């Protein structure tokens, strides 16, 4: 089952997703869907389930404020929650979005939906940024040694994914940033009462 906008908002409220994370997931969804549209325009043989991609993008951080069970870390609790909610397709997609999955052949993003969610998440902090900028932010953090090694090992693979998808979609980082800004402006204008 793919949840509706209403179902997604209910899940955000039920699992206390903070407003800053709601903003993050909205931008991730905008980026992922923009890339999906552009990929399909450039190659009509590309098939992407945009409804599934949108739902997974909007729910990929659902467990950020949820107590984890023993042995769980992000997104394990989110995958569990989504499966418990009957959203197995979404849970399967969410499972592949963490940075470390790109190093694991069984978890690494393989489908277009998985690749777009993974990449869009890495290109969004509070706004759209490049993979280089995102990794620079992570490197500035006081991370344990194993996390620093993981950053070192994942960077070339994530950078290659970014380059491949942007090239295949025929877009630049500036195109994505412009699209996200325009989408944010449209969302704000939709909230302004009509002057009529």
C-alpha positions in Angstrom: 0.0 0.0 0.0 1.2 3.5 -0.8 -0.1 6.1 1.7 -2.0 9.2 0.8 -1.0 12.7 1.8 -3.5 12.5 4.7 -1.9 9.2 5.8 1.6 10.6 5.7 0.5 13.7 7.8 -1.1 11.3 10.3 2.1 9.3 10.5 4.2 12.4 11.0 1.9 13.4 13.9 1.7 9.9 15.4 5.4 9.5 15.5 6.2 13.1 16.4 8.3 14.0 13.4 9.8 17.4 14.2 9.1 20.4 12.0 12.7 20.7 10.8 12.6 17.0 9.7 9.3 17.5 8.0 10.9 20.3 6.0 13.9 18.1 5.2 11.7 15.2 3.9 9.6 17.6 1.8 12.7 18.9 0.1 14.0 15.4 -0.4 10.7 14.5 -2.0 10.9 17.5 -4.3 14.4 16.7 -5.4 13.7 13.0 -5.9 10.6 13.7 -8.0 12.3 16.4 -10.0 15.1 14.0 -10.9 12.5 11.3 -11.7 10.7 13.5 -14.2 13.9 14.6 -15.9 15.2 11.1 -16.1 12.0 9.9 -17.8 12.0 12.9 -20.2 15.6 12.0 -21.3 15.0 8.3 -21.5 11.4 7.1 -22.0 12.4 3.6 -21.2 13.0 4.6 -17.6 10.2 3.4 -15.3 9.8 5.0 -11.9 6.9 4.6 -9.4 6.6 8.3 -8.4 3.8 7.7 -5.9 6.1 5.2 -4.1 9.1 7.4 -4.4 7.2 10.4 -2.9 5.8 8.4 0.0 9.2 6.9 0.8 10.9 10.3 0.6 8.3 11.8 2.9 8.6 8.9 5.4 12.3 8.0 5.3 13.0 9.8 8.6 9.8 8.8 10.4 11.8 7.2 13.3 13.9 10.2 14.2 12.0 10.8 17.5 10.9 7.2 18.1 12.6 5.1 20.9 14.6 2.4 19.3 14.3 -1.3 20.3 17.5 -3.0 21.4 19.9 -3.3 18.4 17.9 -0.8 16.3 19.3 2.3 14.7 18.1 4.6 12.0 16.2 3.6 9.9 15.6 0.2 11.5 12.8 1.6 13.7 11.3 3.4 10.7 11.3 0.2 8.7 9.6 -1.6 11.6 7.0 1.2 12.0 6.2 1.3 8.3 5.8 -2.5 8.1 3.6 -2.4 11.2 1.5 0.3 9.4 1.1 -2.1 6.4 3.4 -0.1 4.2 5.8 -2.8 3.2 6.7 -1.3 -0.2 7.6 2.0 1.4 9.5 0.2 4.2 11.6 -1.7 1.7 12.6 1.5 -0.1 13.3 3.3 3.2 15.6 0.5 4.3 18.1 1.3 1.5 18.5 5.1 2.1 21.2 5.3 4.8 24.7 6.2 3.7 26.3 2.9 4.8 24.0 0.9 2.5 25.9 1.9 -0.6 28.8 -0.3 0.7 26.6 -3.4 1.2 25.8 -5.3 -2.0 22.6 -6.7 -0.5 21.3 -3.3 0.7 22.8 -0.9 -1.8 20.3 1.1 -3.8 19.5 -0.8 -7.0 16.1 0.4 -8.3 15.5 3.9 -9.7 13.3 4.6 -6.6 16.1 3.5 -4.3 18.8 5.4 -6.1 16.7 8.6 -6.2 15.7 8.5 -2.6 19.3 7.7 -1.5 20.8 10.6 -3.6 18.1 13.2 -2.8 18.6 12.5 0.9 22.4 13.1 0.5 21.7 16.4 -1.4 19.5 17.9 1.2 20.4 19.3 4.6 18.2 22.3 5.2 18.3 23.2 1.5 19.7 21.5 -1.6 23.4 21.1 -1.6 26.0 19.0 -3.5 27.3 15.7 -2.4 30.6 17.4 -1.9 29.1 20.0 0.5 27.2 17.3 2.4 30.3 15.2 2.9 32.2 18.4 4.0 29.6 19.0 6.7 29.9 15.4 7.9 33.7 15.6 8.0 33.5 18.8 10.2 31.6 16.7 12.8 33.4 15.1 15.7 32.8 11.6 14.4 34.2 8.3 15.8 37.0 6.7 13.8 34.7 4.0 12.2 32.3 6.7 11.0 35.2 8.7 9.4 36.3 5.5 7.6 32.8 5.0 6.4 32.7 8.5 5.0 36.0 7.9 3.2 34.7 4.6 1.7 31.3 5.8 0.7 32.2 9.2 -0.8 33.5 7.8 -4.2 30.3 5.7 -4.7 27.9 8.5 -3.7 29.8 11.0 -5.9 29.6 8.5 -8.8 25.9 8.1 -8.2 25.4 11.8 -8.2 27.3 12.3 -11.4 25.5 9.5 -13.2 22.0 10.5 -12.2 22.6 14.2 -13.0 24.1 13.4 -16.3 21.4 10.9 -17.3 18.7 13.4 -16.2 20.4 16.3 -18.1 20.4 18.6 -15.0 22.9 20.5 -12.9 22.9 21.2 -9.2 21.7 24.7 -10.0 18.7 23.3 -11.8 17.8 21.2 -8.8 18.3 24.2 -6.4 16.1 26.5 -8.6 13.4 23.8 -8.8 13.4 23.4 -4.9 13.3 27.2 -4.4 10.4 27.6 -6.9 8.5 24.7 -5.2 9.0 26.3 -1.8 7.7 29.7 -3.1 4.6 27.9 -4.6 3.9 26.2 -1.3 4.1 29.5 0.6 1.9 31.3 -1.8 -0.7 28.5 -1.5 -1.0 29.4 2.2 -1.5 33.1 1.6 -5.2 34.1 1.7 -6.6 35.2 -1.6 -7.0 39.0 -2.1 -10.1 38.5 -4.2 
